[in-house]
Every structure is written in structure tokens, then in C-alpha cells.
């Protein structure tokens, strides 16, 4: 899995994100309105696309898109 693919998946999930806006170092909470619904969307996307379970705590402990990517990548079987 490449981070570019992970970013593309995230951008597909959120209508408010223009393709190409997210970068590995982007602080995702600053790029678009971050709320509990968006967190649930991310959790569901990761489960469906990568068969990986992430929790709200994982998101809370992450700052950048790359932080999230590394968590997902570390849990892929």
C-alpha cells in the first residue's frame, strides 16, 4: 500500500476535499471540518478498504495523514 493511494481513498470519501489537497504531512483536522461524523466515515473507509479496525483513539492520537497511514499500514495482515 502506498500513501498516495491512501490519500486518494480519503479524498474520495469526503465531498469537501478537492483531489490533490491532502499531502502526507497535512494536518487533517485543519484541511476540512473535522467532527465525529467525519471520524466515523474514516473508520468505516479504513475497515472496508483495508480490512483494518481503527478507533477514535487512534485518530485522536494522530496529527497528520501520514500518522493515520502508518497506523493502518501497521495493522494490515
C-alpha positions, 0 to 999 in steps of 0.5 A: 500500500502506498500513501498516495493511494491512501490519500486518494481513498480519503479524498474520495470519501469526503465531498469537501476535499478537492483531489490533490489537497491532502499531502502526507504531512497535512494536518487533517483536522485543519484541511476540512471540518473535522467532527465525529461524523467525519471520524466515523466515515474514516473508520468505516473507509479504513475497515472496508478498504483495508480490512483494518479496525481503527478507533477514535483513539487512534485518530485522536492520537494522530496529527497528520495523514501520514500518522493515520497511514502508518497506523493502518499500514501497521495493522494490515495482515 
